[in-house]
Amino acid sequence: MRKLSFAEVINHALNVTLSRTIMTSGTTLVVLLSLVLLGGHSIFDFSLVMTIGVIIGTLSSLFIAGPVMLFFHNREEKIKNSQTSLKKA
């Protein structure tokens, strides 16, 4: 694991947690969708917002968090490299 690049570590971490994330989100969505469809007017708004939140949260943790973290890591590496090259010059 130590010889992998940062991008490969992120990819491995996403692959390991993918099934767990989908199962957890799926079971939560089953309950929330049943509340949306079968719940009364008093709980409809809450369950609809929670359903949308679970969907968006799942998608962002799978498809947005990794690339954003990689972007900031690469940006930090570029800053470190430029600072070391300025010190050498």
C-alpha positions in Angstrom: 0.0 0.0 0.0 2.9 2.4 0.6 4.1 2.1 -3.0 0.8 3.3 -4.4 0.3 6.8 -5.6 -2.2 9.0 -3.8 -4.7 8.6 -6.6 -4.4 4.8 -6.4 -5.0 4.9 -2.6 -8.2 7.0 -3.2 -9.3 4.6 -5.8 -8.7 1.6 -3.6 -10.5 3.2 -0.7 -13.5 4.0 -2.9 -13.6 0.4 -4.2 -13.4 -1.0 -0.7 -16.3 1.1 0.7 -18.5 1.1 -2.4 -20.6 -1.8 -1.6 -21.0 -0.7 2.0 -22.0 2.8 0.9 -24.6 1.5 -1.6 -26.1 -1.0 0.9 -26.4 1.6 3.6 -27.9 4.2 1.4 -30.2 1.7 -0.3 -31.7 0.5 3.0 -32.1 4.1 4.2 -33.8 5.0 1.0 -36.2 2.1 1.2 -37.4 3.4 4.6 -37.5 7.0 3.5 -39.4 6.2 0.3 -41.9 4.3 2.2 -42.4 7.3 4.5 -42.8 9.5 1.4 -45.4 7.2 -0.1 -47.2 5.9 2.9 -46.6 8.6 5.5 -49.1 11.3 6.2 -49.0 15.0 5.4 -47.2 15.8 8.6 -44.1 13.8 7.8 -44.1 14.1 4.0 -41.9 17.2 3.8 -39.4 15.8 6.2 -39.1 12.4 4.5 -38.8 14.0 1.1 -36.0 16.3 2.1 -34.2 13.4 3.9 -34.6 11.2 0.7 -33.1 14.0 -1.5 -30.3 14.5 1.1 -29.4 10.8 1.2 -29.2 10.6 -2.6 -27.1 13.8 -2.9 -24.9 12.7 0.0 -24.3 9.3 -1.5 -23.4 10.7 -4.9 -21.1 13.3 -3.5 -19.2 10.9 -1.3 -18.7 8.5 -4.2 -18.1 10.9 -7.1 -17.1 14.2 -5.7 -15.1 13.8 -2.5 -12.3 11.7 -4.0 -11.6 14.0 -7.0 -11.7 17.1 -4.8 -9.3 15.6 -2.3 -7.0 14.6 -5.2 -7.2 18.1 -6.6 -6.2 19.7 -3.3 -3.4 17.1 -2.8 -2.0 17.8 -6.3 -2.3 21.6 -5.7 -0.4 21.2 -2.4 2.3 19.2 -4.1 2.7 21.9 -6.8 3.1 24.6 -4.2 5.7 22.5 -2.3 7.6 21.9 -5.5 7.6 25.5 -6.5 8.8 26.6 -3.1 11.7 24.1 -3.2 12.6 25.3 -6.7 12.6 28.9 -5.5 14.8 28.0 -2.6 17.3 26.3 -4.9 17.4 29.3 -7.3 
